[in-house]
Amino acid sequence: MPMVVGLHLPQARAVISSAIADLQLTIEYSDTCIAPPGTVWMQEPAAGLEVTPGRQIRLGVSTRPTAGGLSSSES
């Protein structure tokens, strides 16, 4: 699994797609100050681990913090 934490989502998708066949990607958007909006702040599995084709990959992507603190998810 390549390291994509710190990359903007489109760049992270491209990096992962070029390294892993049959990509199964779940993106979880979170209101957080950990990273700038649109930036990957969490990845699962961790960078450096071997990933088999078809393996589910989760990315946490930062959004702008809101008063309600709601988050959304995209599969």
TORNU-732019 format. One line per 8 residues: number of its first residue (from 1); their letters; for each residue x, y, z of C-alpha. Coordinates in Angstrom, 2 decimals. Example, Ala and Ser with C-alpha at 12.3 -4.5 7.8 and 13.67 -1.06 7.14 Angstrom:
<atoms>
1 = AS = 12.30:-4.50:7.80 ~ 13.67:-1.06:7.14;
</atoms>
This chain:
<atoms>
1 = MPMVVGLH = 0.00:0.00:0.00 ~ 1.49:3.34:-0.99 ~ 1.59:6.28:1.43 ~ -1.21:8.72:0.56 ~ -1.65:10.59:3.85 ~ -1.11:14.29:3.17 ~ -2.18:14.07:-0.49 ~ -5.30:15.66:-1.92;
9 = LPQARAVI = -8.00:13.07:-2.68 ~ -7.68:13.05:-6.51 ~ -3.91:12.58:-6.24 ~ -4.34:9.84:-3.60 ~ -6.83:7.98:-5.83 ~ -4.39:8.11:-8.76 ~ -1.48:6.83:-6.65 ~ -3.51:3.95:-5.23;
17 = SSAIADLQ = -5.08:3.06:-8.59 ~ -1.66:2.81:-10.23 ~ -0.40:0.47:-7.50 ~ -3.41:-1.76:-6.75 ~ -5.58:-3.72:-9.19 ~ -9.34:-4.07:-8.66 ~ -9.49:-1.16:-6.25 ~ -12.23:-1.18:-3.57;
25 = LTIEYSDT = -12.08:2.30:-2.06 ~ -14.20:3.76:0.74 ~ -13.86:7.46:1.48 ~ -14.92:8.84:4.84 ~ -15.24:12.61:5.11 ~ -14.65:14.12:8.55 ~ -14.84:17.64:9.90 ~ -11.35:17.93:11.30;
33 = CIAPPGTV = -8.50:20.37:11.74 ~ -5.92:17.57:11.39 ~ -5.34:18.34:7.71 ~ -6.42:20.97:5.17 ~ -9.83:20.38:3.54 ~ -9.72:17.75:0.77 ~ -6.57:16.14:2.17 ~ -6.22:12.49:3.16;
41 = WMQEPAAG = -5.44:12.31:6.90 ~ -6.00:8.56:7.48 ~ -5.48:5.43:5.42 ~ -6.24:1.79:6.10 ~ -4.30:-0.42:5.51 ~ -1.17:1.44:6.51 ~ 1.52:2.44:4.04 ~ 3.99:-0.32:3.24;
49 = LEVTPGRQ = 1.63:-3.23:3.80 ~ 0.99:-5.69:0.98 ~ -2.52:-5.32:-0.44 ~ -4.19:-8.03:-2.51 ~ -6.42:-7.12:-5.47 ~ -9.98:-6.44:-4.37 ~ -8.96:-5.55:-0.81 ~ -11.09:-2.84:0.80;
57 = IRLGVSTR = -9.14:0.39:1.32 ~ -10.38:3.22:3.56 ~ -9.32:6.83:3.33 ~ -10.21:9.57:5.78 ~ -10.52:12.95:4.06 ~ -10.67:16.26:5.90 ~ -13.51:18.71:5.36 ~ -13.98:22.14:6.83;
65 = PTAGGLSS = -15.06:21.98:10.47 ~ -18.70:22.92:10.92 ~ -20.75:23.94:13.94 ~ -22.69:20.66:13.84 ~ -19.62:18.44:13.44 ~ -21.47:16.13:11.05 ~ -19.55:13.81:8.78 ~ -20.52:11.98:5.60;
73 = SES = -19.35:8.82:3.87 ~ -18.92:7.81:0.23 ~ -18.40:4.26:-1.03;
</atoms>
